[in-house]
Structure formats: C-alpha cells, structure tokens
Amino acid sequence: MRPLFAVGLVFAGCCSNVIFLELLVRKHPGCGNIVTFAQFLFIAVEGFLFEANLGRKQPAIPIRYYAVMVTMFFTVSVVNNYALNLNIAMPLHMIFRSGSLIANMILGIIILKKRYSIFKYASIALVSVGIFICTSMSAKQVTSQSSLSENEGFQAFTWWLLGIGALTFALLMSARMGIFQETLYKQFGKHSKEALFYNHALPLPGFIFLASDIYDHAALFNKSEPFHCVALAGHLVCLHWDAHVHRGVEQPGDHKKPASEGGQEELRPAWETRVWLSQMFLVPSSGTTE
C-alpha cells in the first residue's frame, strides 16, 4: 500500500469514525458496550469469511498467544468505550488517547530497556503538556457547571476522575499489548489481518457479562430515529476501514520484519495528527471547547 494512500485512509477512516461515534454518544450516552460489541462482531464476521476462510485456514501464530493478546485487547476496548459513561467528553477522550506515545515510551524504557534521542523526549514532553492542559480545562468545566448543586458537582467530578483513571489504565494496557505483539511478530512473522480477526473473534464470549446492558441499549436503538442506526452502521464501516489500514500496512515480503520496522511505526505520526484534525469536525458539532 502506497504511504500517501495509507495516510489518506487513516485520516478519512478516523475522522469519519469519530463523527459517527459522536452522533451516537450524544443521543445515547451509555451506548459504549453495545458499540464495542457491534465493532467486535462486525470485524469477526468479516474476518471469518475472508481471512479464516470459514474456519478452514490454520492460524500462523498459536492460539495460546492470541489468548493473551485478546485478553488485553478486549480489556482496552471495553474500558475505553466505558469511559464515555464516566463524564468524559468525546474531545477529551480522543486527546487523552493520543497519550499512547507517552505510554509506549514509558513501557519501552521499563520493559525493553530502550533509549531515545533528546528530540523524542522533547516531543513527548510537548504532547504531555498539551494533554495536561486539556485535562485540567475539562476538570474545571465539570466542576463549574451552574446547573449542579455542590453535592452533585462533587459526584460529577468523582465520576470524571474515575473516567480519567480508566483512560490511563487503558493507555498503559494498550502499550503493553503493543510490546507483546511486537515480540510475536519477531518470532512468527507479521500476520496483521489474522491478528485483526482473532483479536475480535475470540473475545466475543466475554460480552455475555455485558448482555443486560447491551440488550437495554439495543431496545433503545430500536426505538430511536433511523438516522442513529445509520450512524451506528457508518461508525462500524469506518472503524473496519481504519482497522484494516492500521493492521494491514505491510508490503509483500515484509512478514519477517519486526513490528517496530513495519508500516505501522511509519504511520504513527499520522495516527496522532488525525486526533487534532478530527477536533475540527468534532468540537463545533459537540458545542464544547474541551
């Protein structure tokens, strides 16, 4: 895949995905679990048909390794989406998740004993300052809502703190999953589409524990305007498109190349830049300055 075309798909997929997700969250603020389930089911079905060849294709990486990766991936996905239920606004949610660079560097230093240039440390410091400013402004907005009493304001701020804690946990878990995936790619080769399928298919039984919440929101979706069902379908299509770009940026013959040398690392600046581009669409539509 040509780099410019891949970067274009990243921007188009991510920005469209965020717009559709914002439309859903504004109408049904607690829809995180059903959106996560729909994401996993949609990508798992597509992968079962076209990647696993209806179950006839044997995985190149043993299932036991995928089980570990899937546990981390499922946890990250559920926690990230559930944070939207904890007074976390969508713009803050996006900007906070751009802190993956920080989490990757911290765990890279601790686990992989990596060392980085002064330029990279300075870049991470600037990103950290931006996230800190956005988070502090969000905290002020939560505590200064005039429609809330003092007790209600304290409760809202407490839920917001829990949301920030959830996002921080998800960031660190995601970075740890990336390191684990990198070691697998070094050992077994890079099989991005296979990993995409198993990471979404194996966790599906785990949604049994969220069945009640998923059912309740499915009923709400059925009662809502058809436009919101279209928004959910648009979100899934854009997410699937974006996921294939993230996982599938590899050229023929690069299957033995470590993940840190593959296309994903080359596209990392684009993944982070699209956060700020998405704000251009998201902030005006959400009516917030977070």
C-alpha positions, 0 to 999 in steps of 0.5 A: 500500500502506497504511504500517501494512500495509507495516510489518506485512509487513516485520516478519512477512516478516523475522522469519519469514525469519530463523527459517527461515534459522536452522533451516537454518544450524544443521543445515547450516552451509555451506548459504549458496550453495545458499540464495542460489541457491534465493532467486535462482531462486525470485524469477526464476521468479516474476518471469518469469511475472508481471512479464516476462510470459514474456519478452514485456514490454520492460524500462523501464530498459536492460539495460546498467544492470541489468548493473551493478546485478546485478553488485553485487547478486549480489556482496552476496548471495553474500558475505553468505550466505558469511559464515555459513561464516566463524564468524559467528553468525546474531545477529551477522550480522543486527546487523552488517547493520543497519550499512547506515545507517552505510554509506549515510551514509558513501557519501552524504557521499563520493559525493553530497556530502550533509549531515545534521542533528546528530540523524542523526549522533547516531543513527548514532553510537548504532547504531555503538556498539551494533554495536561492542559486539556485535562485540567480545562475539562476538570474545571468545566465539570466542576463549574457547571451552574446547573449542579448543586455542590453535592452533585458537582462533587459526584460529577467530578468523582465520576470524571476522575474515575473516567480519567483513571480508566483512560490511563489504565487503558493507555498503559494496557494498550502499550503493553499489548503493543510490546507483546505483539511486537515480540510475536511478530519477531518470532512468527512473522507479521500476520496483521489481518489474522491478528485483526480477526482473532483479536475480535473473534475470540473475545466475543464470549466475554460480552455475555457479562455485558448482555443486560446492558447491551440488550437495554441499549439495543431496545433503545436503538430500536426505538430511536430515529433511523438516522442513529442506526445509520450512524451506528452502521457508518461508525462500524464501516469506518472503524473496519476501514481504519482497522484494516489500514492500521493492521494491514500496512505491510508490503509483500515480503515484509512478514519477517520484519519486526513490528517496530520496522513495519508500516505501522511505526511509519504511520504513527505520526499520522495516527496522532495528527488525525486526533487534532484534525478530527477536533475540527469536525468534532468540537463545533458539532459537540458545542464544547471547547474541551 
